[in-house]
């Protein structure tokens, strides 16, 4: 087996192991969970069954389907690395963001386990709680509808979590209809306006670090004056959520209006 095929085999095995680990630890079957294992299986199969010849790129000398597929894959790889770089930039910016002077804080939903916040959502709530405690005049919008397998809405679960930690009910505004990031932002903006927020109100949005690029894109698209604050993501979920977020950003860029 050539060095290149050993590399492909190793990457494939890592992808399969990643999917198995995340399914065992975190549960939740979604694109980000399954894609590494699926791609890994295909890479392992390719490395094991293809002839033991060196990789050659002579097919690029002429325009054909194989050359087109190669170039398409190269464009995809460059796009993926570019998006990951931008995600890292906004994650680092969000980790050092200053919430002073904000009028509202929006916390985006991230799934429940029954009626309890998921680990990802608890990270967001921990960060939001620290911000809200530092600024007694700041009001908070908890945003998220009720998904499959959830006994209450994400917004209601977040409201209860904040109440249990001493946040006054009058400071919490519920938005419990959103089912996507753009709906989180749009419906929260509408709820704040109904509650008396000024059109130029300074808003901070709390979400996980990997999510902030998409939040900024969509907030700008709907005219929300938003700054982002990063909540940390569990290390073992990073490969999966970053992979899934690439496709989510592509979808939002093209379709979310």
LINJO-V570382 format. One line per field, one symbol per residue. psi: psi as a letter, one per 30 degrees, with the letter a starting at -180 (. if undefined). burial: 1 if it has 16 or more other C-alpha atoms within 10 Angstrom, else 0. Layout:
BEGIN
psi->???
burial->???
END
This chain:
BEGIN
psi->kleeeeeeeeeeeeeeeeeeeeeeefajjleeefeeeeeeeeeeeeeefllillkkgffffljaeeeeeeeeeeeeeeeeeeeeeeeeefeeeffglkgkflelkkkklhlljcgkkleeeeeeeeeeeeeeefjffklkkkkkaklkgkflleeeeeeeeeefggkkeffkkkjgfkgleeeeeeeeeeeeeeggklegkkkkkklleffeeeeeeeeeeghkiklkkkkkkkeffeeeeeeeeeeeeeeeeeej.
burial->00001001111111110111010000000001111110111011001000000000000000000010000000000000001100110111110000100111111111110011111111111011101100000111111111000101111111101100001000011111110111111111101100000000111111111111111101100001011111111000100111111101100100000
END
